[in-house]
Amino acid sequence: MKFAVLDFETTGSQPGDEIIQVGLVIIDQFEITDRYTSLVNPGISIPSSITTLTGITNEMVADAPSLDQVMSDMFPRLFDCVLVAHQAAFDLSFLQRGLTRTGYPPFSGRVLDTMDMLRILFPSISSLQLSMVAALFGIDHERPHQADSDAEVTALIWIHCLDRLLGLPLLTVQRLNQIFENGNTDLGWFLDEICLYKESVTSVDMDTNRYFRQFTLNVTDWGEEDELRSEYQVTEALGASFQAFQQGLKSALQQRFEVYEDRESQDQMILEVERSLEADQHLMIEAGTGTGKSLGYLIPAIYYGLKYEKKVVVSTHTINLQEQLRERDIPLLKEIFPVPFKAAVLKGRSHYLCLRKFETKLTTRDYENGREDPITAAQMVVWLSETEHGDEEEIHFGNKGAQFWYSVASDTDSCLNRMCPWYKKCFYHRARNDANTADVIITNHSLLFTDMKAENRLLPSYKHLVIDEAHHFEEVASKHLGIELHASAFYHSLLWLYKDNRSGQLPMLRFRLQKSDEAGERAAAWSQTIDGLFPKIISIKEDWERLSEALYELVSSKSDPSQSETSQYVLRLKPETLPSNWREMLIMEDNIYLNANELLRTLDKLLNELKEQQDGLGVQGLVTDLNGTVKELYAHRDALHFFMKMADEGYVYWVEAGTYAKAKSVQLNSVPTDVSGLLQQHFFETKDSIILTSATLSVNKSFQYSAEQLGLSIPEDEESGKLKTVQLPSPFNYREQALVVIPRNFPTIKGAGDPVFIEALINSLSDVALVTKGRMLVLCTSNRMLKLVHAGMKEKLSPHGITVLGQGVDSGNRSKLTRMFQDNKMCVLLGTSSFWEGVDIPGDALSCLAIIRLPFQPPNHPLVEAKCENIKKRNENPFMKFSVPQAVIRFKQGFGRLVRRASDKGIVIIYDTRVIETYYGKHFLYSLPGPKIEHMTCEQMLPRIEEWMGGA
């Protein structure tokens, strides 16, 4: 099979644009046999943005061949080839237009896209950008955005894809072929050809791979693990004292790393955590960037667990940190620990694939999203031959991938447990089994609260808990102990039941019962019951559509999305000030509630009857899935009822909606205003020792705010009390590494889009960016301001070759933006909420951090408003008691983005003069870890920055 790999550079992507360069590479039998490249005179001027991107100027194409000449050179080379391109639709459209305009027939051969093949064959690739993929495969991409270089790189990537495809187990290739058969697509044809070839040269080798139910897997049955260690081993290895043990680990680390930094604050943290575990004491410990926090709690936690044969649970806020502990810290400790230990990662159930559901989806070819779903299914078939965890974090989906995953994710309600043919291969039950046999379990805050709500049936019993990223613990508690209902979730559950007469769980059940010989006479009665449910489902669906539309009208008419950080409509509802049409909405909810009751009662009765006969009827899987949907509908019905009645005064109620998806984006929230009592009851009073750690737990060198949020009180004698607080010294020399600059005569902002402030900001940031040559992260507190500043800075900095990236403008994906920022030598990145923490950009990529506004939460956010009302009732000042401390913690997180290593040096500019002009401003500056702080006029700022950076 011959392949023609094609790439064009053009004056733009619109139909009227012209080709300016062509690159063509011919592959035959896995080898490059021919190359063709040429500049093309487009007959029009090349836009400056295209010249910046490609490096191709008007002068370079002035004497280049015409399109006519280039097409006559290319046309014979395409004969008998399969066309391959990266984002093939773009190149194909320009090829067809070029051929027809110059009198040639359009290309009529097969067309394949490297992006499709990369997604299928390398399911964990996080970016499909050509340069990123090239770097991953170790291919030099010398001149990105030049057609000859891009075509060459695409050809080498295509050869990688062919190698990978032919190297897959035969069964996997057959599965891929089945997914695309009958689709009449070029991709389907290609996989069919590969499959025929594979079948002619290989057979299924039962010893090379693991197979089950016509899938290639990378796992054996769980529960077959060998004994890890003996008691004698543990006693011998742990030694006489913890100090001696710790010294031994240090020596092992020094041997393991050529450059080993002895960190005093990490040593102190290790000892404090070990003391607290031994003394059954709770500990709040603030450890700044560079402390090595993860090892600071993992070493004593694993030691304690091994010594006393007790499980220790470690909880993080983000899945990212969970993965970092799994991939980086635990393997390191396993290398240096003198005794073997077992660590397990356990996430929420929906993170794991349900193999039974996936098998059913492929067997029934249940693909909703035309072209996207088969590609996602194919990705997952390849991924199954590699994965040991079955965790969605390992796979990177396309647009509709999340929707596909939702339909095949593991869940409690539709689980067959031991009755499932996949039970011993099941990823979720494997993770549960691993957690049950582990010494340390790594989970996340969300699952801790899900476990609490499930009466501790998810996590194994534990009395010792480490909470990392603890400044989020109370906020996650509020979210998880509240009740939320998404309009689309309710709507989708109804669609699962009944979409139309042919699709949906009920029509499928009816069809299976009528086909079953076992059902006999009862099939007619059951079918009649099912038929009687359809009008009820349609009625609930219509009422819910009407109610969600009414709620959308309400929230969109009374809320300004530009005021919220997420650009969402947000409206708090209070029982005493309800809108005039609330009675009509209550009537709609009553109808939904009554109809849902009848529907669910009938379904419960039907399912109970079927459960007794399900094996003989062959509807076991369907009955289980239907049972899951019924439980979902019960939860949706109750969440809606609780929200509309607003009977519990301890809750705050609000509606949110997006500005695009209208009624389908409506979300109803009912959240407890104060969760400290629940945290006390379920955690701090029942666990022997809880370690809370974060880089930001203190405000003004005091832990009072964080302790109060969690319902804890700091005793006078901390050594002997139940709670101890420790603030560790920073391992960095902030006085030498960070300069904080405050331009004292900078304009004060008057309203969100204040033109005077915005103009001054664009000018100042652009001037600083020229001095620092980009390398700047700008932290904003609103999307609206980010977009205004982004546009202004782009205009000013583009002529100087400095790229300006904006969150939500260039991409919404934080890790993708961070990577683009790090890869681009001269770049400014503007970010909002998610960039204030958890972003790690060490080294030269980041030298300047600009904080535009102090990160106060919008005072009109319903939960903030309700918390402040509660504080007022206690005759305290909500601004000083709640708003300031919360903003200080976020501010400290933002500041922490700058210095990530001992060798980093840079500047922080604070454009909000409230830090020096108000009585509360000092709380922000005093909470920082000792950088050099100077305020000066705007005119003095640039020379001072140049001077500071000159010493970098």
SULGIWO-V524924 format. One record per helix or strand. SS is the DSSP state (hx for helix, st for strand). FROM is the first residue (numbers start at 1). LEN is the number of residues. Records with the same first field share a line. If there is no record, write none. Layout:
# SULGIWO-V524924
SS = FROM-LEN, FROM-LEN
This chain:
# SULGIWO-V524924
st = 2-9, 19-10, 31-9, 82-4, 111-3, 210-3, 215-3, 282-5, 312-5, 343-3, 352-2, 391-1, 409-1, 440-5, 464-4, 483-4, 569-5, 651-7, 667-6, 689-6, 699-1, 702-1, 723-5, 738-6, 776-4, 803-5, 811-1, 827-5, 848-4, 906-5, 932-5
hx = 48-7, 58-5, 67-12, 88-14, 114-8, 130-7, 147-21, 170-11, 186-16, 231-8, 242-15, 264-15, 293-16, 319-18, 349-3, 355-9, 370-15, 392-3, 401-8, 417-3, 423-3, 427-10, 445-9, 470-12, 487-11, 505-11, 522-36, 561-3, 575-3, 582-36, 620-26, 662-4, 676-9, 704-6, 734-4, 755-18, 783-18, 814-10, 833-3, 843-3, 862-12, 878-18, 914-4, 921-6, 938-13
